Structure formats: structure tokens, C-alpha cells
């Protein structure tokens, strides 16, 4: 998506920035790790393919992503590309994939609105940063941004995927977690996600969902220790 191309989010422990071309070499090195490939159900790409994927993440209307970095020691007026988000400070990423929510379709009172489901993925790639409880802050900051920018993201999605409807809205968020990944399951449950079923699917994954409603933003803000600071991202 293009909505966040000039936006960075800052909290006491993390900096979220748009996925940019200068992040690609480090990201490519991360994804050579078989453990990360398995955790993200990804196939290794060539460096050239990774650059193409980065452009896709920045332009496709059904994808939203931030690179997770360590926060700067002093809060700047804005985030400068390749300075506050330089490769040595990269930690991981957080993503949203939008698709039609078949279970949310078909209601007579909103038949002109297509309901979407957003699948969230979090990756803390740097081993030294794993196990520090950073996932909760990343997840909540990302959820906060999704809700804050809902109108913009839905307009961008609908402009290329109208499917005969007048508008689009995000019905719920979803996470698919390997049945053995207890830590990730607890992470999502800890912010209000609920298991769809106690039994893993065919791929050995547990699906968890978080329904979006009028009070969702307030719910996220009560769980946040500090509301993310929105800063301009300048390349």
C-alpha cells in the first residue's frame, strides 16, 4: 500500500518505517535462514526478486507492511531514510494481507459493502532481539495504525478491487499460527484475538480472529503503554 510511504511510528521500544529499497539486502539475508523460512512459510528469493517484492509491498493495494527497527536514542523531528532506519538497526517486520471475508458477506443491510479480512504476520528476525517481549508492542502499534488509517486503506484497496460493490470495510483481523508456536498464540490471545477452533487446520495452523467494531480503537489504546508517535518519513 501507498498510504504509509511517508509515515513512521515510534514507541519507546520500536520504530516502524515503510519497507524501502535500502532495507532489501538485510531482509534478503534474513530470509536465507531456514528457520525463518519455515516460520513464515516462505521460499528463498534471489536478491533481484527481493527488490521486486519490496516494490510490490509498497504499491499493491492489498498489502501493508512496516520494517521494525530499534528506536533512535533521541526523538527526531522526522525520520530520515538510511539514518534512523539504517540496516544495523533493523529487527524484523510486520505485515497485513487483505482479502475478501466470505463469512462476512451476504448481509442484506450492507450488501453494497464488501467485507475484508486482514491477516497479520510479525517476524522478529534478529536473534538477539527475540524473546524480549517486543512482539506485543509491535502488534498493538500496528493494530493502532490499521484502525487509525482505516478509511484511507479501504479507499486505496477499493480503488483497484471494487468487485461491483460501493465500498470496502475491514471486518476483522486474523492470525494463523503454527500449532506448536505457543508463544505466538499467547501473543495474539493477549491482545484479544480468539481461536476460531481448538483443532489445527490441514496445515497444522491455529486460526485466531479479532473482530473490528466501533470500540476497537479504544480497546487497542487501553492496551498500549504509550500511544505511538506518528512522524514523517523522508527519503
KELUM-649410 format. One line per 4 residues: number of its first residue (from 0); for each residue x, y, z of N, C-alpha, C. Coordinates in pm, 1 decimal. Example, Ala and Ser with C-alpha at 12.3 -4.5 7.8 and 13.67 -1.06 7.14 Angstrom:
% KELUM-649410
0	1319.0/-569.0/780.0/1230.0/-450.0/780.0/1320.0/-330.0/780.0 ~ 1285.0/-225.0/708.0/1367.0/-106.0/714.0/1290.0/3.0/787.0
This chain:
% KELUM-649410
0	82.4/-119.5/0.0/0.0/0.0/0.0/86.3/125.2/0.0 ~ 27.2/232.2/-51.1/99.0/358.8/-56.9/68.1/449.8/62.0 ~ -33.8/414.2/142.1/-78.5/507.1/246.5/29.2/536.3/350.9 ~ 122.2/444.0/370.3/223.2/463.8/475.3/361.5/497.4/420.1
4	369.0/534.9/291.3/501.8/556.7/231.5/576.0/675.5/291.9 ~ 504.7/765.2/359.0/569.9/880.7/421.8/543.6/884.3/572.8 ~ 516.0/765.9/630.5/476.6/759.5/771.1/565.0/663.5/849.1 ~ 608.6/708.3/966.1/680.9/623.2/1060.8/608.4/629.1/1194.1
8	613.4/519.4/1268.8/552.3/511.6/1401.2/661.4/484.2/1503.5 ~ 658.8/560.8/1610.9/762.9/548.1/1713.2/700.6/521.8/1849.4 ~ 751.7/420.5/1918.1/716.1/392.6/2056.8/847.2/384.1/2135.3 ~ 840.8/370.3/2266.8/966.5/364.9/2344.0/1061.6/252.8/2302.5
12	1007.4/142.8/2247.1/1094.1/27.8/2218.5/1113.1/-2.0/2070.6 ~ 1029.5/55.5/1984.4/1036.0/20.2/1842.5/1013.0/141.7/1753.3 ~ 1064.5/132.0/1631.4/1039.7/227.9/1525.1/987.7/149.1/1405.5 ~ 871.5/186.1/1355.3/815.1/122.0/1236.4/829.1/217.7/1119.0
16	888.0/169.0/1010.1/911.9/252.6/892.5/867.2/178.2/766.9 ~ 836.2/251.3/658.8/799.3/184.5/533.8/914.1/97.2/482.9 ~ 878.3/-14.6/423.7/977.9/-105.0/365.3/1036.4/-37.4/241.5 ~ 1164.3/-2.8/247.6/1230.5/72.7/141.5/1342.5/-8.9/79.4
20	1391.0/37.7/-34.7/1490.2/-40.0/-109.4/1618.5/-61.2/-29.5 ~ 1655.3/33.3/57.1/1780.0/15.5/132.5/1768.1/-92.2/240.8 ~ 1644.1/-137.6/268.8/1624.9/-247.2/364.4/1643.2/-384.9/300.0 ~ 1638.4/-389.3/167.1/1630.6/-517.9/97.6/1750.8/-609.0/123.6
24	1875.9/-561.9/115.4/1988.2/-654.9/138.2/1981.7/-725.8/273.3 ~ 1948.9/-652.4/379.4/1938.4/-715.3/511.2/1820.1/-810.7/515.5 ~ 1707.5/-769.0/460.4/1590.3/-856.0/458.6/1620.3/-983.8/380.8 ~ 1690.6/-969.1/269.8/1726.8/-1085.5/188.9/1815.6/-1181.4/267.8
28	1910.1/-1128.0/343.0/1995.4/-1212.9/426.7/1913.7/-1284.8/533.8 ~ 1819.2/-1215.0/594.5/1732.3/-1280.2/692.9/1664.5/-1402.6/633.7 ~ 1611.5/-1384.4/513.6/1527.1/-1489.3/455.9/1606.2/-1604.9/395.4 ~ 1736.4/-1603.5/411.5/1816.2/-1721.6/376.0/1817.3/-1822.1/490.9
32	1769.9/-1779.1/607.7/1767.9/-1863.6/726.9/1653.8/-1965.1/716.2 ~ 1682.5/-2094.9/717.8/1576.9/-2196.5/704.6/1470.4/-2186.7/814.1 ~ 1511.0/-2146.6/935.4/1413.5/-2134.7/1044.1/1311.9/-2024.2/1014.8 ~ 1359.0/-1910.3/962.7/1267.9/-1801.5/927.9/1181.9/-1837.5/807.6
36	1240.2/-1912.4/715.2/1161.0/-1958.9/600.3/1045.9/-2046.1/647.9 ~ 1074.8/-2135.4/740.7/971.0/-2224.8/792.0/866.9/-2147.9/872.5 ~ 912.8/-2053.4/954.3/821.0/-1977.6/1039.3/727.4/-1889.9/958.5 ~ 774.0/-1841.6/843.0/693.3/-1753.0/759.6/636.6/-1822.4/636.5
40	658.4/-1954.1/626.4/611.2/-2032.0/511.0/657.4/-1966.6/380.2 ~ 785.3/-1930.9/375.1/840.9/-1858.3/260.7/945.8/-1941.5/188.5 ~ 957.8/-1914.0/59.6/1063.8/-1973.0/-20.7/1173.8/-1868.4/-39.6 ~ 1300.7/-1910.9/-40.5/1408.8/-1813.4/-60.4/1400.6/-1750.0/-198.7
44	1424.8/-1619.4/-204.5/1423.4/-1545.6/-329.7/1564.3/-1499.1/-362.6 ~ 1588.3/-1472.4/-491.0/1713.6/-1408.8/-528.8/1707.7/-1263.3/-483.4 ~ 1821.7/-1197.2/-479.1/1824.4/-1057.0/-438.4/1739.9/-972.1/-533.8 ~ 1748.4/-1002.0/-662.6/1668.0/-928.1/-760.6/1518.8/-949.3/-735.4
48	1479.8/-1072.0/-705.1/1339.4/-1100.0/-674.8/1294.7/-1029.5/-546.9 ~ 1386.6/-1016.2/-450.7/1352.2/-947.6/-325.7/1327.4/-798.8/-350.1 ~ 1406.8/-738.5/-438.6/1382.5/-598.4/-473.6/1245.4/-582.5/-539.2 ~ 1209.8/-677.2/-624.9/1078.3/-671.4/-689.3/966.8/-688.9/-586.2
52	989.6/-775.6/-488.6/890.4/-797.2/-383.5/873.8/-671.3/-298.4 ~ 984.2/-602.6/-272.4/976.2/-478.0/-194.8/888.8/-375.9/-266.4 ~ 902.5/-365.6/-395.8/818.3/-273.2/-472.1/671.8/-315.2/-467.8 ~ 649.1/-444.2/-470.1/512.1/-494.3/-460.3/448.9/-455.7/-327.6
56	525.6/-470.5/-218.8/475.6/-433.8/-87.1/443.2/-285.1/-79.6 ~ 516.0/-202.9/-150.0/493.1/-58.1/-143.6/378.1/-12.9/-232.4 ~ 341.3/-91.8/-333.1/242.5/-43.7/-430.7/113.4/-124.3/-434.8 ~ 114.8/-251.8/-398.4/-6.4/-334.2/-407.5/-108.5/-289.7/-302.9
60	-233.1/-274.1/-344.8/-337.7/-220.8/-257.0/-388.7/-321.2/-154.4 ~ -343.7/-446.4/-162.7/-388.7/-546.8/-66.3/-280.4/-584.5/34.8 ~ -171.4/-507.6/38.5/-60.2/-537.6/128.5/-17.2/-410.3/201.4 ~ 6.3/-423.3/330.2/56.8/-312.0/411.0/170.4/-365.8/497.3
64	283.5/-298.7/495.7/396.8/-350.1/572.9/480.4/-237.2/631.3 ~ 541.8/-267.5/745.4/641.9/-181.7/808.1/763.4/-267.2/840.7 ~ 881.1/-208.5/829.3/1002.4/-268.6/883.1/1014.6/-223.4/1028.2 ~ 1048.5/-316.1/1116.0/1066.3/-285.3/1258.1/1213.8/-257.3/1283.8
68	1239.8/-142.4/1344.9/1376.7/-103.2/1377.6/1387.4/-66.2/1525.8 ~ 1508.1/-59.8/1574.1/1531.3/-6.3/1708.5/1503.1/143.5/1706.0 ~ 1448.6/199.1/1812.6/1417.5/342.5/1814.3/1544.8/426.5/1824.8 ~ 1542.8/548.1/1771.3/1659.4/637.2/1786.4/1673.6/680.8/1932.0
72	1794.4/709.4/1977.6/1815.1/749.4/2117.3/1747.7/881.2/2152.9 ~ 1737.3/969.9/2055.2/1669.7/1098.3/2074.2/1562.0/1110.9/1967.8 ~ 1441.3/1149.2/2007.6/1331.0/1159.1/1912.1/1357.7/1273.5/1814.5 ~ 1367.2/1243.0/1684.4/1392.1/1348.4/1585.1/1260.7/1414.8/1542.8
76	1272.2/1523.4/1466.9/1152.4/1589.6/1414.4/1085.9/1503.1/1308.3 ~ 1165.6/1428.9/1235.4/1114.7/1334.3/1136.2/1217.2/1221.7/1121.7 ~ 1173.9/1114.6/1056.7/1262.7/1001.0/1033.6/1323.9/1013.8/895.2 ~ 1455.3/1008.6/889.8/1526.1/1018.9/762.7/1569.8/880.3/717.0
80	1533.2/844.9/595.2/1569.5/714.5/540.0/1719.6/694.9/542.1 ~ 1762.9/575.5/579.3/1902.6/533.2/586.6/1978.0/600.7/700.6 ~ 1905.5/670.2/787.5/1968.0/727.7/906.6/1910.0/658.5/1029.4 ~ 1790.8/699.0/1072.2/1728.5/634.2/1188.3/1686.4/490.0/1159.4
84	1669.9/455.5/1030.4/1628.0/318.6/997.0/1736.7/242.2/921.7 ~ 1861.1/274.2/948.6/1972.6/207.6/881.5/1971.8/58.3/910.4 ~ 2039.2/-16.9/825.0/2031.6/-162.7/829.2/2073.2/-221.7/963.8 ~ 2170.5/-159.1/1031.0/2217.4/-215.4/1157.3/2112.5/-206.4/1268.3
88	2008.7/-124.2/1247.8/1903.0/-113.3/1347.6/1778.7/-194.4/1315.9 ~ 1779.2/-265.9/1203.2/1662.2/-344.2/1163.2/1643.2/-465.3/1254.1 ~ 1518.2/-491.5/1289.0/1484.6/-601.4/1379.8/1396.4/-706.2/1313.4 ~ 1299.3/-661.3/1233.4/1205.6/-754.9/1171.5/1104.1/-679.1/1088.8
92	984.9/-736.3/1073.3/879.9/-667.2/1000.0/743.0/-708.9/1051.6 ~ 640.4/-632.4/1010.7/502.5/-664.5/1044.4/417.4/-632.5/921.7 ~ 327.6/-725.1/886.2/255.3/-716.5/759.9/106.0/-737.4/776.7 ~ 29.9/-683.6/680.6/-113.3/-706.4/671.7/-146.7/-745.0/528.7
96	-217.5/-858.0/512.0/-265.9/-901.6/381.9/-417.7/-890.1/381.4 ~ -473.8/-818.8/284.8/-617.9/-802.8/275.6/-677.4/-900.2/174.9 ~ -791.5/-958.8/210.0/-864.3/-1046.9/118.7/-1011.5/-1042.5/155.7 ~ -1096.2/-1095.8/67.5/-1239.7/-1097.3/94.5/-1270.1/-1188.6/212.2
100	-1357.3/-1142.9/299.0/-1402.2/-1223.1/413.1/-1535.4/-1286.3/374.6 ~ -1529.0/-1408.6/326.7/-1650.5/-1475.9/279.2/-1754.2/-1489.6/389.0 ~ -1709.4/-1509.0/511.5/-1803.5/-1524.5/621.8/-1873.7/-1393.7/654.8 ~ -1816.7/-1281.7/610.5/-1876.7/-1152.1/639.8/-1963.3/-1099.2/528.1
104	-1972.8/-1173.9/417.3/-2051.9/-1129.9/304.1/-2196.7/-1175.1/315.4 ~ -2281.8/-1106.4/239.2/-2417.5/-1156.2/222.2/-2522.5/-1098.3/313.7 ~ -2491.7/-1000.4/397.2/-2590.7/-939.8/484.4/-2671.2/-837.0/405.4 ~ -2803.3/-843.6/416.6/-2889.1/-757.2/337.8/-2868.2/-609.9/369.3
108	-2837.6/-577.1/495.6/-2828.3/-437.0/533.7/-2699.9/-370.1/486.8 ~ -2604.3/-448.7/440.4/-2481.5/-388.4/390.4/-2433.6/-461.2/265.1 ~ -2526.2/-497.6/179.6/-2490.8/-577.4/62.4/-2407.4/-500.1/-39.7 ~ -2402.8/-366.5/-25.4/-2320.5/-286.3/-115.2/-2177.8/-268.8/-63.0
112	-2150.2/-326.4/52.6/-2017.5/-314.3/113.0/-1948.2/-449.4/110.2 ~ -1826.9/-454.6/59.1/-1753.5/-581.2/63.3/-1670.1/-586.1/190.1 ~ -1687.3/-693.9/264.0/-1616.4/-712.8/390.0/-1480.9/-776.8/362.5 ~ -1378.7/-724.5/428.9/-1243.3/-775.2/412.2/-1190.9/-831.4/542.8
116	-1097.9/-922.8/529.1/-1026.6/-975.4/644.5/-878.3/-942.4/625.6 ~ -814.0/-899.3/732.8/-673.4/-863.8/725.2/-589.1/-962.4/804.2 ~ -500.3/-1031.5/736.5/-414.5/-1129.7/803.5/-282.9/-1064.6/844.7 ~ -251.9/-1073.0/972.3/-131.5/-1010.4/1027.2/-21.0/-1113.3/1046.5
120	99.4/-1073.8/1009.9/218.7/-1154.6/1035.6/325.1/-1066.9/1100.3 ~ 390.3/-1120.2/1201.2/500.6/-1049.8/1267.8/625.0/-1137.2/1261.3 ~ 737.6/-1077.3/1228.1/864.1/-1150.8/1228.2/969.5/-1068.3/1301.2 ~ 1025.4/-1123.5/1405.5/1143.5/-1066.0/1469.7/1261.4/-1150.7/1422.3
124	1333.6/-1097.3/1326.3/1435.3/-1175.7/1256.4/1569.4/-1178.0/1328.0 ~ 1603.8/-1069.2/1394.6/1732.7/-1062.9/1463.1/1727.0/-1147.5/1590.5 ~ 1809.2/-1250.4/1594.3/1804.1/-1345.8/1705.3/1826.3/-1277.5/1841.3 ~ 1912.4/-1177.4/1844.7/1943.1/-1109.4/1970.9/1822.8/-1033.6/2025.9
128	1725.0/-1005.0/1939.6/1606.5/-930.3/1982.8/1487.3/-1020.2/2013.5 ~ 1503.1/-1148.7/1990.3/1393.5/-1242.5/2014.3/1380.7/-1272.9/2163.9 ~ 1257.9/-1300.4/2206.1/1233.8/-1337.8/2345.1/1236.0/-1221.9/2442.7 ~ 1227.1/-1099.1/2394.2/1230.6/-981.2/2480.6/1092.9/-918.7/2500.8
132	989.1/-985.8/2451.1/854.3/-932.7/2467.7/821.9/-816.3/2376.3 ~ 898.6/-802.0/2269.6/879.0/-690.2/2178.4/756.3/-708.3/2089.3 ~ 715.0/-833.6/2071.3/605.4/-863.8/1980.3/476.4/-792.3/2016.1 ~ 445.3/-782.6/2145.1/321.3/-717.9/2187.6/318.6/-569.5/2147.5
136	431.4/-500.8/2166.3/436.4/-358.9/2131.4/425.3/-338.2/1980.7 ~ 490.4/-426.1/1904.5/481.0/-419.5/1758.6/336.6/-442.9/1713.9 ~ 274.9/-548.2/1766.2/139.3/-584.1/1726.5/40.1/-474.0/1759.1 ~ 45.2/-420.9/1880.3/-50.2/-318.0/1920.5/-29.2/-187.6/1842.5
140	96.1/-149.8/1818.1/122.1/-29.1/1739.7/68.7/-45.1/1597.2 ~ 85.8/-163.7/1541.5/38.5/-190.9/1405.3/-114.4/-190.8/1401.3 ~ -178.0/-255.0/1497.9/-323.4/-255.5/1504.0/-376.8/-113.4/1519.7 ~ -311.1/-33.5/1601.4/-349.7/106.2/1620.3/-344.9/180.9/1487.3
144	-237.4/160.9/1411.4/-225.4/228.0/1281.9/-332.8/180.5/1184.6 ~ -358.2/50.7/1181.6/-461.3/-4.1/1091.9/-596.3/62.1/1119.0 ~ -631.3/76.3/1245.4/-759.4/136.4/1281.1/-760.2/287.1/1254.5 ~ -649.3/353.3/1282.1/-640.3/497.5/1258.6/-651.0/531.8/1110.4
148	-597.0/446.0/1026.6/-591.3/473.9/882.1/-694.0/393.8/803.0 ~ -796.6/344.2/871.7/-894.0/253.4/809.2/-955.2/312.4/682.7 ~ -999.7/437.1/688.0/-1065.1/497.2/571.3/-970.5/505.8/452.7 ~ -847.2/549.6/476.3/-750.1/561.5/368.0/-716.3/425.6/307.5
152	-694.7/326.1/392.3/-658.0/193.3/341.7/-772.3/130.5/263.6 ~ -895.4/148.2/312.2/-1009.7/90.3/241.8/-1034.5/161.4/108.4 ~ -1014.0/291.9/104.4/-1027.8/364.1/-22.2/-923.3/317.2/-122.7 ~ -799.8/298.2/-74.8/-694.6/252.9/-165.4/-723.7/112.1/-216.1
156	-766.1/23.8/-126.1/-799.9/-112.4/-169.0/-914.9/-110.0/-269.4 ~ -1020.2/-35.7/-237.4/-1141.2/-38.1/-321.3/-1116.3/21.9/-458.6 ~ -1021.7/113.4/-468.5/-994.6/176.7/-597.4/-945.1/76.6/-701.7 ~ -884.8/-31.9/-656.8/-835.6/-134.2/-750.5/-910.2/-266.8/-739.0
160	-992.5/-281.5/-632.9/-1065.7/-407.8/-612.6/-1211.4/-380.5/-573.8 ~ -1289.0/-311.2/-659.4/-1426.6/-278.8/-620.9/-1520.4/-399.1/-619.4 ~ -1498.1/-494.3/-709.6/-1580.2/-616.7/-714.9/-1729.6/-587.3/-718.7 ~ -1765.4/-479.0/-785.3/-1905.9/-447.1/-802.2/-1973.5/-387.6/-680.5
164	-1897.9/-357.6/-576.2/-1955.5/-300.5/-453.9/-1923.8/-151.1/-446.4 ~ -1997.9/-79.2/-362.1/-1979.5/64.8/-349.7/-1861.2/101.4/-260.9 ~ -1829.3/15.1/-166.0/-1718.7/44.8/-74.9/-1667.0/-84.4/-12.9 ~ -1556.9/-72.0/58.6/-1497.5/-185.8/128.7/-1476.5/-147.8/274.6
168	-1482.1/-246.5/362.6/-1450.5/-221.2/503.2/-1379.3/-342.6/560.5 ~ -1296.7/-317.1/660.1/-1221.9/-424.7/725.4/-1308.1/-483.5/835.2 ~ -1345.5/-608.7/818.1/-1438.5/-675.7/909.1/-1367.9/-731.8/1031.8 ~ -1249.8/-789.9/1011.5/-1176.3/-847.4/1124.1/-1030.2/-867.4/1086.8
172	-950.0/-892.1/1188.9/-809.2/-926.0/1171.4/-791.1/-1073.5/1202.8 ~ -694.1/-1134.1/1137.7/-670.8/-1277.2/1154.3/-521.7/-1304.5/1167.9 ~ -490.6/-1408.8/1243.5/-353.8/-1458.8/1250.5/-358.7/-1610.0/1235.8 ~ -265.7/-1664.7/1161.8/-251.7/-1809.1/1150.3/-117.4/-1847.1/1211.5
176	-122.4/-1931.3/1314.2/-4.3/-1963.5/1393.1/16.4/-2114.6/1395.3 ~ 140.1/-2156.2/1375.4/170.6/-2299.0/1384.3/127.8/-2352.8/1520.4 ~ 67.9/-2470.6/1520.8/12.2/-2526.7/1644.7/116.3/-2543.9/1754.8 ~ 242.9/-2553.5/1717.6/348.4/-2571.2/1817.0/403.8/-2437.5/1868.2
180	363.6/-2328.2/1804.5/417.9/-2197.1/1840.3/331.8/-2135.6/1951.2 ~ 352.2/-2183.9/2071.8/271.6/-2140.6/2186.5/292.7/-1992.3/2215.2 ~ 415.7/-1944.7/2199.3/445.9/-1804.4/2229.4/364.5/-1710.1/2140.5 ~ 358.7/-1739.9/2009.9/283.2/-1653.5/1919.2/133.5/-1661.2/1946.2
184	85.5/-1781.1/1977.3/-56.3/-1795.9/2009.2/-92.3/-1710.1/2129.9 ~ -9.4/-1713.7/2232.5/-35.1/-1633.4/2352.9/-24.0/-1483.9/2323.3 ~ 65.9/-1446.4/2232.1/80.1/-1305.6/2194.6/-51.7/-1251.9/2139.4 ~ -109.0/-1323.0/2043.5/-232.9/-1276.1/1981.4/-351.1/-1286.0/2078.3
188	-356.4/-1391.7/2156.7/-464.2/-1402.7/2254.7/-454.2/-1291.2/2359.0 ~ -332.6/-1249.8/2388.8/-311.6/-1147.9/2490.6/-364.3/-1010.2/2454.1 ~ -389.1/-987.2/2323.4/-445.0/-858.1/2281.7/-589.7/-873.1/2233.6 ~ -648.7/-989.2/2259.7/-791.0/-1004.5/2231.6/-829.5/-1095.3/2117.1
192	-733.9/-1153.9/2045.8/-767.8/-1249.0/1939.8/-825.3/-1376.2/2002.4 ~ -921.1/-1439.0/1932.9/-983.0/-1562.1/1979.9/-963.0/-1673.3/1877.3 ~ -937.0/-1793.5/1926.0/-923.2/-1907.7/1835.9/-1056.3/-1937.1/1767.5 ~ -1050.1/-1958.3/1637.1/-1169.2/-1997.5/1562.8/-1206.3/-2140.0/1596.8
196	-1105.0/-2222.4/1618.2/-1124.8/-2363.1/1650.3/-1005.0/-2410.3/1731.2 ~ -1028.2/-2497.9/1824.6/-917.5/-2552.6/1903.7/-836.1/-2653.9/1825.3 ~ -891.0/-2700.3/1712.8/-823.1/-2800.2/1630.8/-747.5/-2732.4/1517.6 ~ -619.5/-2762.5/1499.0/-542.9/-2701.6/1388.9/-601.8/-2739.2/1253.4
200	-577.5/-2655.2/1152.8/-625.2/-2685.8/1018.0/-534.8/-2789.3/951.0 ~ -560.9/-2812.1/824.4/-486.6/-2913.2/748.2/-336.0/-2886.5/749.3 ~ -297.9/-2759.0/756.7/-156.2/-2720.8/752.6/-94.1/-2714.6/891.8 ~ -168.1/-2757.2/992.5/-115.8/-2756.5/1128.8/-115.7/-2619.2/1192.0
204	-206.1/-2531.3/1145.8/-211.7/-2395.0/1197.5/-339.0/-2373.0/1279.9 ~ -325.4/-2289.8/1381.6/-440.8/-2241.0/1455.6/-477.5/-2103.8/1400.0 ~ -605.8/-2083.5/1375.8/-651.2/-1953.2/1327.2/-713.5/-1875.7/1441.9 ~ -669.6/-1750.3/1457.4/-723.9/-1661.8/1560.1/-779.2/-1537.6/1491.8
208	-891.3/-1486.2/1544.3/-953.4/-1368.0/1484.1/-984.7/-1261.6/1588.9 ~ -986.3/-1138.0/1541.7/-1018.9/-1021.8/1624.5/-1117.8/-938.3/1545.8 ~ -1243.4/-936.7/1588.7/-1349.1/-866.2/1516.8/-1340.3/-716.1/1541.5 ~ -1350.9/-639.6/1435.0/-1344.0/-494.0/1444.4/-1483.9/-437.5/1467.0
212	-1493.4/-348.3/1565.1/-1621.2/-285.6/1598.0/-1598.3/-137.9/1631.2 ~ -1702.4/-68.5/1672.9/-1692.5/75.5/1699.8/-1593.7/107.5/1811.6 ~ -1574.9/14.8/1904.7/-1487.1/39.5/2019.3/-1346.3/-17.5/2002.2 ~ -1314.4/-66.0/1882.8/-1186.3/-135.0/1863.2/-1066.2/-45.0/1888.6
216	-1071.4/78.2/1839.3/-958.3/168.2/1859.4/-938.8/197.3/2008.1 ~ -1046.9/221.3/2078.0/-1038.9/246.1/2222.0/-981.3/125.1/2294.1 ~ -1019.8/6.0/2250.7/-969.2/-117.1/2311.1/-818.5/-127.1/2294.9 ~ -769.1/-98.6/2174.4/-624.9/-105.2/2148.5/-551.4/0.3/2231.4
220	-606.5/120.5/2237.7/-539.3/227.6/2310.8/-530.7/198.8/2461.2 ~ -628.9/126.3/2515.9/-621.0/91.1/2658.5/-514.0/-14.0/2683.1 ~ -479.4/-92.0/2582.2/-376.8/-195.5/2596.6/-235.9/-140.3/2573.7 ~ -226.6/-28.6/2502.9/-96.8/32.1/2474.9/-41.4/101.1/2599.8
224	86.9/85.3/2623.8/150.7/160.4/2731.4/161.8/308.2/2693.4 ~ 195.6/331.1/2564.3/208.2/467.8/2512.6/151.9/468.5/2370.0 ~ 69.2/566.5/2338.2/19.2/578.2/2202.5/133.8/607.4/2107.6 ~ 143.3/534.8/1994.2/254.6/558.6/1900.6/259.6/703.0/1852.8
228	381.2/752.2/1839.1/402.2/886.6/1784.3/415.4/874.3/1632.7 ~ 336.5/951.2/1560.7/340.1/948.5/1414.4/437.9/1055.1/1366.1 ~ 539.7/1011.2/1290.8/642.3/1100.8/1238.4/647.2/1090.6/1085.7 ~ 686.4/1198.7/1022.0/705.4/1195.5/877.6/828.8/1112.7/844.5
232	818.0/1033.2/738.9/930.7/954.3/690.2/978.5/1018.0/560.4 ~ 1102.4/1062.2/558.8/1156.4/1133.8/443.5/1272.4/1055.7/382.7 ~ 1260.5/1030.4/253.4/1365.6/954.6/183.0/1459.4/1049.7/111.0
